[in-house]
Every structure is written in C-alpha cells, then in structure tokens.
C-alpha cells in the first residue's frame, strides 16, 4: 500500500450527468483525479463506454471493474429487463429502479481500490435532494459508511458529495460554471434505457434531468 495522497481523488464514475459534473468538480479541487466505473448488470451498460470516452476527454486515468454479482442479488428493473420500470416513486418504499446495495458496494470497493493506490479522497454524485427515493443516496448513509470504511481499514477516507444538497437545476448550473454544460448535455448517459444525451425523455432519470435543465435554461433567459 502506498502512503495516502491528499492531493488525489478517486471518483465513482458512471458517465452520467451527476458523476460527470462531479468529475470536473474534482478536477477543479484536486491536483489529480482518477475515475472508476462499474459494470453491475445494468440494462444501460452502454454508460460504461460513455464513461471511458468522457474520462479520455477529461484526461483522467480510467479504470473499469465488473461487479455483476450486485445485479444478481435482488430483483430490480435496472438489472432485470422483464420488470416494468416504475415511472414514479411508490408510496410504500423506493421505486423498483433501486438496486439494493449498489452504492454500498461501489463505495466500499472504491475505498479498497483507492487504498491500494494511496488515495484517501472519494467522490460520488449522490444527492439527497433529487435522490428518487433511493435510501443509499442520503447524507446519513454516506456519513455512516465513511465512518465504517475508516474503522474497517484504519484509514482516513473522505467521501465528497458535491451534489448532496442541490437539485438537478443547480447541478446543471454547476456544470455550466465548470465550463462543461454542453459536454454534460450531449456526451453523458443518464437514461435508464441507454439513450445518450437528452435520453428517451420518459424514464425517471430522464424526467429529472429534463425538468432540471428546463428550469435552468428558463432562469438563464430571465
């Protein structure tokens, strides 16, 4: 294991709107950045290819890891195409697009990956404001996991969540201020149906993305 480097960050990078905005946020705040992308059996696996292309454009080292076991642990509409995708959050729990344990595994694996490279800063694009009802996007979960990872490995990881308290409109604003609004709009993949850019327009991820963009563009026009 290398000595911890406080000037380097590892980002959990899907190639979507949120993680791409966080990638460029990290490039602004850290001297060097590396990106880690996961394949987990997602129906929109083309996002992995998008992530690699964006990382290349951003000039950051890109790593890919196959963790398909995550998609086999439980039934959800993101890893099982036979399940009709929820379009709205049910009243009695998270939507069926929720992949149980996804962020738990992603960040835990990322921490081990980072530790072996002497990196103690982790970046993830989760947001409690626009979290679609996913419990593993909440601030309390991230803080709890951060403590657990530090205890479990006797390290001092810091999990950064630049989007935690902002909505999609403000996320578009952040991308714009970072100078990558066009890149985020045209070259990222947020759509659960695997359509890049503005996406299919009707899945839950596309709806959040589109509504946020419309609000931001309307505000720009005054």
Secondary structure, DSSP 8 states (H G I E B T S, - for coil): ----EEEEEEEE--SSHHHHHHHHHHHHHSSEEEEEEEESS-TTTHHHHHHHHHHHHHT-EEEEEE-THHHHSS--TTT-TTS---SS--TTS--TT--TTHHHHHHHHHHHHHHTTTEEEEE----STT-TT-GGGSHHHHHHHHHHHHHHHT---EEE-TTTT--HHHHHHHHHHTT-HHHHHHH----TT---TT-SSSSHHHHHHHHHHHHHHHHHH-
